Amino acid sequence: MNPNSIQPAERLSLVSEYYFSRKLKEVAQMNAEGKDVISLAIGSPDMPPSEKTIDTLCDVARRPDTHGYQPTMGTPELRNAMAEFYKRWYGVELDPAKEIQPLIGSKEGILHVTLAFVNPGEEVLVPNPGYPTYTSLSKILGAKVVNYDLMEDNGWQPDFEQLEKMDLSKVKLMWTNYPNMPTGGNARMETYERLVDFARRHNIVVVNDNPYSFILNEKPISLLQVEGAKDCCIEFNSMSKSHNMPGWRVGMCATNPTFISWILKIKSNIDSGTFCGIQLAAAAALTNEAEWHREANIETYARRRKYAEQIMDVLGCTYDPNQVGMFLWGRIPDSYSNCEELTERVLHEARVFITPGFIFGSKGERYIRISLCANERVFDAALHRVKSEIKELKKRSSFSHDVRGNKNFNILIL
């Protein structure tokens, strides 16, 4: 049989290869050529989990009775720890047996929730800009994506007047993400209250993706703090960012028992429970002291943010200094036709990889994103490269006097 005669499923035509999957191949080739690219693009924490997390994993892995299949709904120890975590940090009471479902991360949760709630042809509300997986998985599963815009002058919060004017008759889910990625817009209790009211009145399930509430954020809050939120909302949380465990693949969703049962029905037909050692180690991580979170999630990222801000300044970008999370989101100068023009020049001339905002939607086309997931030595090197490239380009430049007098000269020649 000729493999060329085989055609892929039609759903593949609805999506393209994930930007980072494609771009990292190019970066790998550049590195193979000796160009030593510094990556400030991906939000993969570079620090380890707490010592007790690692010790628990090692101890459990040595036991002979912990290597079998685990329950899809998660071990009681992990569910109890997740419930205690929500009570301790958010003041939210959850029944660990009925209102929590451990996940292999939020991306998996997006798949399970969409399968559980949305029929092909029905609609989902997706923020623009927003996490690309909300869009791609919705398309793969046959849902229709309806974007709602987030604007900088509104603090990247939903425009509820715009939402009320939309035809919502076929909408089943609304994806939200606060604190917001990629923009760094912080969660607001007022926004959460309006989301719960919106969900109730329009019979829509709001799903809030909440993995960044501890990063550069003194007051983490949850959508589930709003009275009645569990009746019509779901919240995801993840240990990838807040506990430095991205490769461990541990997340959770919390909501009412009915919704949990639907999600579990889907999940139990797709995968099995995570290795017992990971679950018990995650339960240990959820008891990390407040001091651990302050050092890992606030103080460390605050030092790195200063370097990211300097890079933005050198590039002539503007940004909100009050944004939170593990990225810095900045608006590019008007002299660039689009964000990729800037990021490609930085990549190929300064050998620093940063993320163009267009991958998050049309409302991100004038923005770039810098990840804080690199140590200060790496950030210092990246800043030096960008500054040095600008200095070298100035020397080689033959710009006219009026261009040299332009206050944006630095960013025009990079």
Backbone torsions as a table, in degrees:
resi	resn	phi	psi	omega
1	MET	NA	134.8	177.9
2	ASN	-80.4	118.2	-179.1
3	PRO	-61.8	-22.0	179.2
4	ASN	-68.9	-13.9	179.7
5	SER	-85.5	-9.6	179.1
6	ILE	-87.1	132.1	-180.0
7	GLN	-108.9	140.4	178.8
8	PRO	-71.5	167.1	175.7
9	ALA	-61.2	146.3	-177.4
10	GLU	-59.5	-27.2	-177.9
11	ARG	-62.7	-24.0	179.2
12	LEU	-65.5	-25.7	179.5
13	SER	-73.1	-11.8	-177.3
14	LEU	-86.9	-14.6	-177.5
15	VAL	-134.2	161.8	174.2
16	SER	-116.4	169.1	177.3
17	GLU	-59.0	138.7	-179.0
18	TYR	-54.6	136.2	-174.5
19	TYR	-51.3	-48.3	-176.5
20	PHE	-67.7	-33.9	176.1
21	SER	-59.8	-43.2	-180.0
22	ARG	-72.8	-44.6	-173.2
23	LYS	-71.9	-33.2	180.0
24	LEU	-66.3	-24.3	173.5
25	LYS	-65.3	-41.1	178.1
26	GLU	-65.7	-42.4	178.9
27	VAL	-64.1	-40.2	178.0
28	ALA	-61.7	-38.9	177.7
29	GLN	-65.6	-41.3	177.2
30	MET	-61.9	-40.5	177.8
31	ASN	-66.0	-37.7	177.6
32	ALA	-63.5	-27.2	178.2
33	GLU	-85.8	4.9	176.8
34	GLY	84.6	18.2	-176.0
35	LYS	-87.7	-11.2	171.2
36	ASP	49.4	66.8	-178.6
37	VAL	-75.1	134.7	172.8
38	ILE	-92.1	124.8	-178.9
39	SER	-98.8	120.3	171.5
40	LEU	-122.4	40.4	-171.0
41	ALA	-108.5	-39.9	-168.6
42	ILE	-104.9	141.2	-178.5
43	GLY	-88.1	63.0	178.0
44	SER	-110.6	103.2	-176.7
45	PRO	-50.8	133.4	-176.2
46	ASP	-98.0	0.4	179.6
47	MET	-98.4	155.7	-178.8
48	PRO	-80.8	164.2	171.5
49	PRO	-68.7	178.2	177.5
50	SER	-64.8	156.8	-178.4
51	GLU	-60.3	-39.3	-178.3
52	LYS	-66.8	-27.1	176.1
53	THR	-65.0	-49.3	-178.7
54	ILE	-67.3	-41.9	179.5
55	ASP	-61.2	-40.7	179.7
56	THR	-64.1	-43.1	178.3
57	LEU	-58.5	-47.3	-177.8
58	CYS	-64.4	-42.3	-179.2
59	ASP	-63.4	-44.8	-178.6
60	VAL	-68.7	-37.3	-179.0
61	ALA	-64.5	-24.9	179.5
62	ARG	-81.1	-14.4	-179.4
63	ARG	-78.5	140.1	-177.3
64	PRO	-76.3	-13.7	-172.3
65	ASP	-102.4	16.1	-172.5
66	THR	-117.6	10.9	-171.3
67	HIS	-105.8	7.2	179.7
68	GLY	-85.6	178.5	176.4
69	TYR	-59.3	145.9	-179.8
70	GLN	-114.1	156.9	179.6
71	PRO	-63.7	138.0	-179.8
72	THR	-60.6	-31.2	-179.6
73	MET	-78.1	-0.9	177.6
74	GLY	91.2	157.9	179.3
75	THR	-72.2	152.6	176.2
76	PRO	-58.0	-36.4	-179.6
77	GLU	-60.2	-42.8	-178.8
78	LEU	-70.6	-44.3	180.0
79	ARG	-62.3	-41.7	178.2
80	ASN	-63.0	-40.9	179.6
81	ALA	-65.6	-37.9	177.6
82	MET	-65.4	-40.7	178.2
83	ALA	-64.9	-42.4	178.2
84	GLU	-64.1	-37.4	178.3
85	PHE	-61.1	-44.9	179.5
86	TYR	-66.8	-36.7	179.0
87	LYS	-69.4	-41.9	-175.9
88	ARG	-68.5	-44.9	-171.8
89	TRP	-95.2	-32.4	-175.7
90	TYR	-112.6	-12.1	-176.2
91	GLY	71.6	24.9	-177.4
92	VAL	-104.1	127.1	177.4
93	GLU	-88.2	126.0	178.0
94	LEU	-130.0	139.7	173.7
95	ASP	-80.3	111.7	-174.8
96	PRO	-63.6	-22.8	-178.4
97	ALA	-84.6	-22.1	-171.1
98	LYS	-130.0	-17.4	-171.9
99	GLU	-117.9	12.7	179.3
100	ILE	-134.7	137.2	173.1
101	GLN	-132.1	111.5	173.5
102	PRO	-62.2	145.9	-178.4
103	LEU	-128.3	166.1	173.2
104	ILE	-92.0	40.8	-178.5
105	GLY	105.7	164.9	-176.1
106	SER	-68.8	-33.2	-179.0
107	LYS	-61.0	-41.5	175.7
108	GLU	-64.3	-38.8	179.5
109	GLY	-63.0	-36.8	176.7
110	ILE	-59.6	-42.5	177.7
111	LEU	-61.8	-51.0	-174.9
112	HIS	-65.0	-42.7	-179.0
113	VAL	-66.7	-41.5	178.5
114	THR	-62.6	-43.7	177.9
115	LEU	-63.4	-33.8	-176.2
116	ALA	-78.2	-25.2	-171.0
117	PHE	-118.4	-22.4	-168.3
118	VAL	-117.9	124.8	173.4
119	ASN	-84.8	154.1	174.7
120	PRO	-54.3	134.1	179.7
121	GLY	94.2	-18.8	176.1
122	GLU	-78.6	168.0	-168.5
123	GLU	-111.3	150.7	173.8
124	VAL	-129.5	140.2	176.8
125	LEU	-89.7	126.4	-176.0
126	VAL	-126.9	131.5	-179.4
127	PRO	-69.3	146.9	176.8
128	ASN	-131.1	107.1	6.6
129	PRO	-78.2	159.4	-179.4
130	GLY	-167.4	172.2	179.2
131	TYR	-58.8	123.3	-174.3
132	PRO	-59.2	-26.9	-176.5
133	THR	-67.1	-27.5	174.9
134	TYR	-56.8	-40.4	-178.4
135	THR	-77.5	-49.6	-172.3
136	SER	-65.2	-45.0	-179.6
137	LEU	-68.5	-35.5	176.7
138	SER	-60.1	-44.3	179.8
139	LYS	-65.0	-44.8	-179.5
140	ILE	-58.6	-35.2	-177.0
141	LEU	-90.2	5.8	173.4
142	GLY	87.0	8.2	176.6
143	ALA	-83.2	156.0	176.8
144	LYS	-96.3	125.7	-179.0
145	VAL	-86.3	126.4	174.6
146	VAL	-118.8	115.4	-177.3
147	ASN	-81.5	143.9	165.8
148	TYR	-121.4	138.6	-169.6
149	ASP	-85.2	139.3	169.4
150	LEU	-109.6	131.9	-174.9
151	MET	-121.2	145.4	-178.6
152	GLU	-61.1	-40.5	-177.0
153	ASP	-71.3	-5.8	175.5
154	ASN	-111.1	19.2	179.9
155	GLY	65.6	21.4	-179.4
156	TRP	62.1	28.4	175.3
157	GLN	-94.0	158.0	176.9
158	PRO	-60.6	142.5	174.2
159	ASP	-91.0	98.1	-173.5
160	PHE	-69.6	-27.7	174.8
161	GLU	-64.4	-41.8	176.2
162	GLN	-63.3	-43.7	-178.7
163	LEU	-61.9	-39.5	-178.0
164	GLU	-67.9	-22.3	179.8
165	LYS	-84.9	-9.6	-177.0
166	MET	-81.6	155.6	172.6
167	ASP	-78.7	109.6	-174.6
168	LEU	-105.9	11.5	-171.5
169	SER	-65.0	-25.8	-178.9
170	LYS	-108.9	6.6	-177.1
171	VAL	-81.9	128.3	177.4
172	LYS	-105.7	-38.4	-177.4
173	LEU	-127.4	151.5	169.9
174	MET	-128.8	120.4	178.0
175	TRP	-89.8	129.2	172.8
176	THR	-129.7	162.0	-174.1
177	ASN	-152.3	94.4	179.0
178	TYR	-135.0	135.1	-5.1
179	PRO	-54.8	144.4	-166.3
180	ASN	-81.9	138.6	167.7
181	MET	-117.3	125.4	19.7
182	PRO	-98.7	-3.1	-163.7
183	THR	-82.4	-18.8	-176.2
184	GLY	78.6	5.6	176.1
185	GLY	-62.4	129.1	-174.2
186	ASN	-79.5	159.2	174.2
187	ALA	-68.7	144.9	177.4
188	ARG	-130.1	134.8	179.6
189	MET	-62.4	-34.8	177.2
190	GLU	-59.7	-42.5	177.8
191	THR	-63.2	-44.8	179.6
192	TYR	-60.7	-42.0	179.8
193	GLU	-63.8	-40.6	179.3
194	ARG	-69.6	-33.1	177.4
195	LEU	-65.7	-41.7	178.9
196	VAL	-65.2	-42.4	177.3
197	ASP	-62.6	-42.8	179.2
198	PHE	-61.5	-45.1	-179.5
199	ALA	-61.7	-44.0	-179.0
200	ARG	-62.6	-48.4	-173.3
201	ARG	-69.3	-29.8	-176.0
202	HIS	-107.6	6.4	178.3
203	ASN	55.6	45.8	179.5
204	ILE	-117.3	140.9	175.4
205	VAL	-90.2	118.5	177.1
206	VAL	-92.0	128.4	177.9
207	VAL	-114.6	112.9	179.6
208	ASN	-99.4	122.9	179.0
209	ASP	-92.4	114.6	-167.3
210	ASN	-126.0	55.3	-178.9
211	PRO	-88.4	-8.3	-171.6
212	TYR	-108.6	11.6	-169.9
213	SER	-68.3	-17.0	-179.6
214	PHE	-98.3	-8.0	-171.2
215	ILE	-89.8	115.3	-178.3
216	LEU	54.4	36.1	-173.6
217	ASN	-136.1	117.2	-176.8
218	GLU	-77.6	-24.3	-174.5
219	LYS	-131.2	79.0	178.3
220	PRO	-64.6	135.6	177.4
221	ILE	-131.0	167.5	-176.6
222	SER	-131.4	146.1	174.1
223	LEU	-59.4	-31.2	-175.8
224	LEU	-73.7	-4.2	173.0
225	GLN	-71.1	-20.4	179.8
226	VAL	-75.3	132.9	-179.9
227	GLU	-58.5	130.2	178.6
228	GLY	82.2	1.5	-176.0
229	ALA	-63.0	-37.0	-177.6
230	LYS	-63.1	-22.6	-179.2
231	ASP	-69.5	-27.6	-172.6
232	CYS	-136.0	5.3	-175.7
233	CYS	-133.0	158.7	174.9
234	ILE	-128.2	141.9	173.6
235	GLU	-124.1	132.0	171.1
236	PHE	-93.3	147.2	167.6
237	ASN	-140.5	159.3	-173.2
238	SER	-141.9	147.4	176.0
239	MET	-93.7	-3.1	-177.6
240	SER	-60.6	-47.9	-174.2
241	LYS	-89.0	-52.0	-171.8
242	SER	-73.1	-22.0	-176.8
243	HIS	-120.7	10.8	178.5
244	ASN	57.8	47.3	-176.0
245	MET	-131.1	45.3	-175.8
246	PRO	-63.1	-37.5	-178.6
247	GLY	-80.7	-9.6	-179.7
248	TRP	-78.1	-24.8	178.0
249	ARG	59.1	66.9	176.6
250	VAL	-130.3	121.0	174.8
251	GLY	-142.1	-170.9	-179.1
252	MET	-158.8	159.6	165.3
253	CYS	-128.2	149.7	-178.6
254	ALA	-133.3	134.6	-179.9
255	THR	-171.9	-162.6	-179.6
256	ASN	-77.4	160.8	-176.6
257	PRO	-58.7	-35.1	-179.8
258	THR	-63.9	-49.7	179.5
259	PHE	-61.6	-40.9	179.0
260	ILE	-60.2	-41.2	-178.5
261	SER	-64.7	-36.5	177.8
262	TRP	-67.4	-43.6	-179.7
263	ILE	-64.9	-41.1	178.9
264	LEU	-63.9	-36.4	178.6
265	LYS	-60.1	-42.3	176.8
266	ILE	-67.6	-51.5	-174.9
267	LYS	-59.6	-40.5	-177.1
268	SER	-66.5	-19.1	177.0
269	ASN	-93.7	-3.1	-176.7
270	ILE	-113.6	-41.7	-177.2
271	ASP	-143.5	-179.9	178.4
272	SER	-117.6	177.6	-178.3
273	GLY	-67.9	148.7	177.9
274	THR	-66.4	153.2	177.6
275	PHE	-47.1	135.5	-176.0
276	CYS	-55.6	-39.1	-179.7
277	GLY	-60.6	-39.9	178.4
278	ILE	-67.9	-41.8	-179.2
279	GLN	-64.2	-43.9	-178.5
280	LEU	-72.1	-33.1	175.5
281	ALA	-67.7	-39.2	177.0
282	ALA	-63.3	-38.8	177.5
283	ALA	-61.5	-38.5	176.9
284	ALA	-66.5	-41.8	-179.2
285	ALA	-61.6	-34.3	-178.5
286	LEU	-67.0	-11.4	176.7
287	THR	-99.9	11.7	177.9
288	ASN	-51.2	142.3	179.7
289	GLU	-69.2	157.5	178.2
290	ALA	-59.4	-32.7	179.8
291	GLU	-65.1	-36.8	177.8
292	TRP	-62.0	-46.0	-179.5
293	HIS	-64.5	-37.7	179.6
294	ARG	-63.2	-45.3	-179.3
295	GLU	-67.8	-48.6	-173.8
296	ALA	-76.2	-41.7	-169.8
297	ASN	-96.7	-18.4	-176.8
298	ILE	-120.0	-59.1	-173.6
299	GLU	-65.8	-44.7	-179.6
300	THR	-63.8	-48.3	-178.7
301	TYR	-68.6	-28.4	177.3
302	ALA	-65.5	-40.3	177.2
303	ARG	-63.9	-40.5	-179.5
304	ARG	-70.2	-35.2	-179.1
305	ARG	-58.8	-33.9	-179.9
306	LYS	-60.8	-38.7	177.2
307	TYR	-68.6	-43.6	179.5
308	ALA	-60.5	-39.0	178.4
309	GLU	-64.8	-38.9	178.1
310	GLN	-64.5	-38.5	177.2
311	ILE	-64.4	-43.6	176.6
312	MET	-59.6	-42.2	-180.0
313	ASP	-62.2	-43.9	179.9
314	VAL	-62.4	-36.4	-179.6
315	LEU	-80.8	-3.5	178.7
316	GLY	78.1	17.8	-179.2
317	CYS	-87.8	152.6	175.4
318	THR	-108.9	151.8	-176.0
319	TYR	-156.0	158.7	177.8
320	ASP	-86.8	115.9	-179.0
321	PRO	-68.4	-11.1	-178.5
322	ASN	-92.6	0.6	-179.0
323	GLN	-67.7	154.7	-177.8
324	VAL	-120.3	179.0	-179.9
325	GLY	96.2	-179.3	-173.2
326	MET	-97.7	24.0	175.8
327	PHE	-135.1	161.6	169.4
328	LEU	-119.5	125.4	-174.0
329	TRP	-108.6	123.1	-176.5
330	GLY	-134.8	148.0	178.8
331	ARG	-87.7	133.2	-176.9
332	ILE	-79.7	157.7	177.6
333	PRO	-65.2	155.3	-179.4
334	ASP	-64.9	-17.6	-177.5
335	SER	-68.8	-14.7	177.6
336	TYR	-97.0	139.6	-179.5
337	SER	-71.3	-31.2	177.2
338	ASN	-160.5	169.0	-173.9
339	CYS	-68.0	-32.1	-178.0
340	GLU	-68.5	-28.6	175.2
341	GLU	-58.3	-42.0	179.3
342	LEU	-71.2	-48.9	-176.1
343	THR	-65.2	-33.1	177.6
344	GLU	-68.8	-37.1	177.5
345	ARG	-67.9	-41.5	177.8
346	VAL	-63.2	-40.4	-179.8
347	LEU	-65.4	-49.7	-171.1
348	HIS	-87.5	-20.1	-179.6
349	GLU	-104.7	-35.8	177.9
350	ALA	-103.5	-9.3	179.9
351	ARG	59.3	44.5	174.9
352	VAL	-127.4	125.2	-176.0
353	PHE	-97.3	113.7	174.1
354	ILE	-124.8	165.4	-168.9
355	THR	-97.1	128.7	173.3
356	PRO	-77.1	138.6	-174.1
357	GLY	-71.4	-13.2	-177.1
358	PHE	-64.0	-23.1	-178.2
359	ILE	-67.9	-13.8	-179.5
360	PHE	-97.8	2.5	178.7
361	GLY	126.5	168.9	-175.4
362	SER	-61.4	-29.2	-179.9
363	LYS	-76.8	-1.0	176.4
364	GLY	-105.5	7.6	-172.7
365	GLU	-69.0	-18.6	179.5
366	ARG	-105.8	22.5	-174.8
367	TYR	-132.6	158.5	170.2
368	ILE	-128.5	162.2	-179.2
369	ARG	-130.9	131.3	176.0
370	ILE	-111.9	125.6	177.1
371	SER	-78.9	144.9	177.3
372	LEU	-95.6	11.5	-175.7
373	CYS	-89.7	57.7	173.7
374	ALA	-152.1	147.7	-176.7
375	ASN	-74.7	172.0	-174.2
376	GLU	-65.3	-32.2	176.9
377	ARG	-62.9	-43.6	178.6
378	VAL	-65.7	-42.5	178.4
379	PHE	-62.4	-40.6	178.9
380	ASP	-62.3	-40.6	178.0
381	ALA	-65.3	-41.2	179.3
382	ALA	-64.1	-44.0	178.4
383	LEU	-61.7	-42.7	179.0
384	HIS	-61.6	-41.4	-180.0
385	ARG	-62.9	-45.7	-178.3
386	VAL	-64.7	-44.7	178.5
387	LYS	-62.9	-43.1	-177.3
388	SER	-66.0	-38.7	-179.4
389	GLU	-65.9	-39.6	177.6
390	ILE	-63.8	-44.0	179.9
391	LYS	-61.9	-41.9	180.0
392	GLU	-68.0	-39.5	179.3
393	LEU	-66.8	-33.0	175.8
394	LYS	-60.9	-42.5	-178.5
395	LYS	-63.5	-38.6	-176.0
396	ARG	-85.1	-10.2	-172.2
397	SER	-70.9	144.7	174.4
398	SER	-121.0	32.8	-177.8
399	PHE	-63.6	152.1	178.0
400	SER	-71.4	167.1	-175.4
401	HIS	-60.8	-37.7	-177.7
402	ASP	-68.5	-31.5	176.1
403	VAL	-70.9	-40.2	-179.6
404	ARG	-65.0	-24.4	179.1
405	GLY	-85.0	-6.5	-178.5
406	ASN	-71.6	133.0	-178.5
407	LYS	-64.9	-18.5	179.4
408	ASN	-98.1	22.2	-176.3
409	PHE	-54.9	-42.2	-177.4
410	ASN	-55.7	-45.3	-174.7
411	ILE	-84.3	-18.8	179.9
412	LEU	-72.6	-28.7	-174.0
413	ILE	-99.4	-5.2	179.6
414	LEU	-83.1	NA	NA
